[in-house]
Amino acid sequence: MIYSATSTVPFANAETEMTILKAAARWAWKEAGNDADVNLIYEYLAKYPMYADKELKEDSGDKTVFTQSARILAYNLRDFTSEGTYGKWFCGRSNFDISADEFVVLELEHLKPIKELFKVITLQVINAVTQDLYLSDRSRRRLIIFDEAWQFLKEGRGALQEIIEEGYRRSRKYNGSFSVISQSCLDIKQFGSVGDVILANSAFKFYLESGDFEKAKEEKIIDMGEFGMQLLKSVKSNRPKYSEIFMDTPYGQGVARLAVDPFSYYLFTSDAKEKAEIDHIVKEKGKDYAEAIEEMVEKYRS
């Protein structure tokens, strides 16, 4: 939260600031237990060293530097308190609980324009999802998928990268799996070191039609012989009839065709014009989305 508006953390004071924040969290827990929230953390920092632990007071020496750091942290945190712009999402008890859900979709698209809010909520949501995997019943299989993976994994997203990298390394032990979806296989190079972890720990790889395969082979992202490359480059997308998928698995390689019924096609379509027409039908004709899709099927596929 404190550095959500920037892509870098000032490492010169990072250790000191982390120590102060941990002390703030301990104090907040002692004061309110599970009801502790951002407001208490802010209060501790803003009034530092009033609530500082006894041992911190004794060992800190000149408190001026520490007080200055604490006040800066409080200033940066203020937007996330109940008095700040984003406080309503972070103050009070969390009601985010997916432990009993079978299928969960977390759509964060509308937060993207608000950079600092997007970064904080994304980190908290991903952390909550992965912790649910690690702490839940291992007899239940879990699949965690990140669509548009570049927004989580591009350089500079250190905390997010660490969580996803850990997930790729650990999830199998918990009867789970991690998957990322990206527009191009070349994106893996933009993910830094976590891209290497993804490649090394991905037993299954699925490829749609792309013009990037030769470049990906040169970059050693794809490791296939001549026949495999020819088969991979033969993959085509023939919407709305079908899409071909090249599957690289521990059991072999091959091409499959995904063909869906007309209703499902318009339900899942990512085509901008088709989505716009569906939204237009809903807005202008007062129909619900199921009725709008039925109209699209009758208009174009009957």
C-alpha positions in Angstrom: 0.0 0.0 0.0 2.7 2.4 1.0 4.6 2.2 -2.3 1.6 1.3 -4.5 2.0 4.4 -6.6 5.5 3.6 -7.6 7.2 0.6 -9.2 10.3 0.9 -7.0 11.0 0.7 -3.2 13.7 2.9 -1.8 16.0 0.1 -0.6 18.2 2.5 1.4 15.6 2.5 4.2 13.8 -0.7 3.4 15.0 -2.7 6.3 14.3 0.0 8.8 10.8 0.6 7.4 10.0 -3.1 7.4 11.0 -3.3 11.1 8.8 -0.4 12.0 5.9 -1.9 10.0 6.3 -5.3 11.7 6.2 -3.5 15.1 3.1 -1.6 14.0 1.4 -4.9 13.0 2.3 -6.5 16.3 0.9 -3.6 18.2 -2.3 -3.5 16.2 -2.8 -7.2 16.8 -2.3 -6.8 20.6 -4.8 -3.9 20.6 -7.6 -5.4 18.4 -6.8 -9.0 17.4 -8.7 -10.0 14.3 -10.4 -6.6 14.2 -7.1 -4.8 13.6 -7.1 -2.9 10.4 -5.2 -0.2 8.4 -6.5 2.5 10.8 -4.5 1.1 13.7 -1.4 0.7 11.6 -1.7 4.3 10.5 -2.2 5.5 14.1 0.9 3.7 15.3 3.0 5.2 12.5 1.6 8.7 12.7 2.1 8.9 16.5 5.5 7.1 16.5 7.2 6.4 18.9 4.2 6.7 21.3 3.2 3.1 20.9 6.6 1.6 20.1 7.6 -1.5 21.9 9.9 -1.1 24.9 12.8 -3.0 23.4 12.5 -0.8 20.2 12.8 2.3 22.3 15.8 1.0 24.2 17.7 -0.2 21.1 17.0 2.5 18.6 19.4 5.1 19.7 18.6 8.4 17.9 14.9 8.1 17.4 14.7 11.1 15.0 15.5 9.0 11.9 13.0 6.3 12.9 10.3 8.8 13.7 10.8 10.5 10.3 10.6 7.1 8.5 7.4 6.2 10.5 5.7 9.5 9.7 6.6 9.1 5.9 5.1 5.6 6.0 1.9 7.0 7.7 1.6 9.8 5.1 1.8 7.3 2.2 -0.7 5.0 3.9 -3.3 7.6 4.6 -5.3 7.0 1.4 -6.0 3.4 2.6 -7.4 4.4 6.0 -11.1 5.1 6.7 -10.4 8.8 6.1 -8.8 8.1 2.7 -9.9 7.6 -0.8 -9.6 3.8 -0.8 -10.4 3.1 2.9 -13.8 1.5 2.3 -12.1 -1.5 0.7 -9.6 -2.1 3.4 -11.0 -1.0 6.8 -13.1 -3.4 8.8 -13.2 -7.2 8.7 -12.5 -8.9 5.4 -15.4 -10.8 3.9 -13.3 -12.4 1.1 -13.7 -16.1 1.5 -13.5 -18.6 -1.4 -12.7 -21.7 0.7 -16.1 -23.3 0.0 -16.5 -22.2 -3.6 -16.1 -24.6 -6.5 -15.5 -22.0 -9.3 -14.2 -18.5 -8.7 -13.6 -15.7 -11.3 -11.9 -12.5 -10.0 -12.2 -9.8 -12.6 -10.0 -6.8 -11.9 -10.2 -5.0 -15.3 -12.1 -1.9 -13.9 -9.3 -1.3 -11.4 -6.5 -1.0 -14.0 -6.8 2.8 -14.5 -6.3 3.3 -10.7 -2.7 2.1 -10.6 -2.2 2.1 -6.8 -5.5 0.4 -6.1 -5.0 -2.2 -8.8 -1.5 -3.1 -7.4 -2.7 -3.5 -3.8 -5.9 -5.4 -4.5 -4.2 -7.7 -7.0 -1.5 -8.6 -4.5 -4.0 -9.2 -1.7 -6.3 -11.3 -3.9 -3.5 -13.4 -5.3 -2.1 -13.9 -1.9 -5.5 -15.0 -0.5 -6.0 -17.4 -3.4 -2.6 -19.0 -3.0 -3.0 -19.3 0.8 -6.4 -21.0 0.3 -4.5 -23.5 -1.8 -1.7 -24.1 0.7 -4.0 -24.3 3.8 -7.0 -26.2 2.4 -7.8 -29.9 2.2 -5.2 -31.4 -0.2 -7.7 -34.0 -1.3 -9.4 -31.3 -3.4 -7.7 -30.5 -6.7 -7.2 -26.8 -7.3 -6.4 -25.0 -10.6 -5.3 -21.4 -10.5 -5.2 -19.5 -13.8 -3.9 -16.1 -14.5 -5.3 -14.5 -17.7 -3.4 -11.6 -19.4 -0.4 -12.8 -17.4 1.8 -9.9 -18.5 0.0 -7.5 -16.1 1.1 -9.6 -13.1 4.5 -10.8 -14.3 6.3 -8.0 -16.2 9.5 -6.6 -14.7 9.0 -4.5 -11.6 6.1 -6.5 -10.0 8.4 -8.1 -7.4 5.9 -9.2 -4.8 3.5 -10.6 -7.4 6.3 -12.4 -9.2 7.4 -14.0 -5.9 3.9 -15.3 -5.2 3.4 -16.8 -8.7 6.9 -18.2 -8.8 6.4 -19.9 -5.4 3.0 -21.3 -6.7 4.6 -22.9 -9.7 7.2 -24.5 -7.5 4.9 -25.6 -4.7 1.4 -26.2 -6.0 1.9 -29.8 -7.0 2.6 -30.7 -3.4 -0.9 -29.4 -2.5 -2.7 -31.2 -5.3 -3.0 -27.9 -7.2 -1.6 -26.3 -10.4 -0.8 -22.9 -11.7 -1.4 -21.7 -15.3 -0.8 -18.5 -17.1 -2.4 -17.2 -20.3 -0.7 -14.7 -22.5 -1.1 -13.2 -26.0 2.2 -14.5 -27.2 4.7 -17.1 -26.1 7.4 -14.4 -26.4 5.9 -12.7 -23.4 7.7 -15.2 -21.2 10.9 -13.3 -21.8 9.3 -10.1 -20.3 8.6 -12.0 -17.0 12.2 -12.0 -15.9 13.5 -14.9 -13.8 9.9 -16.1 -13.0 9.5 -16.8 -16.8 12.3 -19.4 -16.5 10.5 -21.0 -13.5 7.2 -21.1 -15.5 8.9 -22.8 -18.5 10.7 -25.3 -16.3 7.6 -26.2 -14.2 4.9 -26.2 -16.9 4.2 -29.9 -17.8 1.4 -28.9 -20.2 1.7 -26.1 -22.9 -1.2 -25.1 -25.2 -0.6 -23.0 -28.3 -3.1 -21.2 -30.5 -2.3 -19.8 -34.0 0.6 -17.3 -33.8 3.3 -15.8 -36.0 5.8 -15.9 -33.1 6.8 -19.6 -33.1 10.0 -19.3 -35.1 11.1 -16.4 -32.9 10.2 -18.3 -29.8 12.3 -21.2 -31.0 15.3 -18.9 -31.6 14.8 -17.6 -28.1 14.7 -21.2 -26.8 11.2 -20.7 -25.4 10.0 -23.5 -27.7 12.1 -26.7 -27.9 10.8 -28.8 -30.8 12.2 -30.7 -33.8 11.4 -29.9 -37.4 8.3 -32.0 -37.6 6.9 -30.6 -34.3 7.5 -27.0 -35.6 5.7 -27.8 -38.9 2.8 -29.2 -36.9 2.8 -26.2 -34.6 2.8 -23.7 -37.4 -0.1 -25.4 -39.1 -2.4 -24.5 -36.3 -5.3 -22.2 -37.5 -8.2 -20.4 -36.0 -11.3 -20.5 -38.2 -13.9 -18.5 -36.2 -16.7 -19.0 -35.6 -16.5 -22.6 -36.7 -13.5 -23.8 -34.7 -10.1 -23.0 -33.2 -7.1 -25.4 -33.4 -4.9 -25.9 -30.4 -1.4 -27.5 -30.4 -0.9 -29.4 -27.2 2.6 -30.2 -25.8 2.1 -32.6 -22.9 4.0 -35.3 -21.0 2.0 -37.9 -23.0 2.8 -36.5 -26.4 2.2 -33.7 -28.9 -0.7 -33.1 -31.3 -3.3 -30.7 -32.6 -7.0 -30.7 -31.5 -9.9 -28.7 -32.7 -12.2 -26.8 -30.3 -15.7 -26.5 -31.7 -18.6 -25.2 -29.6 -22.3 -24.7 -30.2 -23.4 -21.3 -31.5 -24.8 -20.2 -28.1 -21.5 -21.0 -26.3 -19.5 -19.3 -29.0 -21.2 -15.9 -28.4 -21.2 -16.5 -24.7 -17.4 -16.9 -24.7 -16.4 -14.6 -27.6 -13.6 -12.1 -27.2 -14.3 -10.4 -30.5 -14.8 -6.7 -29.8 -17.5 -6.2 -32.5 -19.5 -9.2 -31.4 -19.3 -8.2 -27.7 -20.3 -4.6 -28.6 -23.4 -5.9 -30.6 -24.5 -8.1 -27.7 -24.1 -5.1 -25.3 -26.1 -3.0 -27.7 -29.0 -5.5 -27.8 -29.1 -5.6 -24.0 -29.0 -1.8 -23.7 -31.3 -0.7 -26.6 -33.8 -3.6 -26.6 -34.0 -4.2 -22.8 -33.1 -7.9 -23.2 -31.0 -9.9 -20.8 -27.7 -11.4 -22.0 -29.1 -14.8 -22.6 -31.8 -13.3 -24.8 -29.2 -11.1 -26.6 -27.1 -14.2 -27.3 -30.1 -16.1 -28.7 -30.7 -13.1 -31.0 -27.1 -13.3 -32.2 -27.4 -17.0 -32.9 -30.6 -16.5 -34.8 -29.1 -13.6 -36.8 -25.8 -15.1 -37.7 -25.8 -18.8 -37.2 -29.3 -20.1 -38.0 
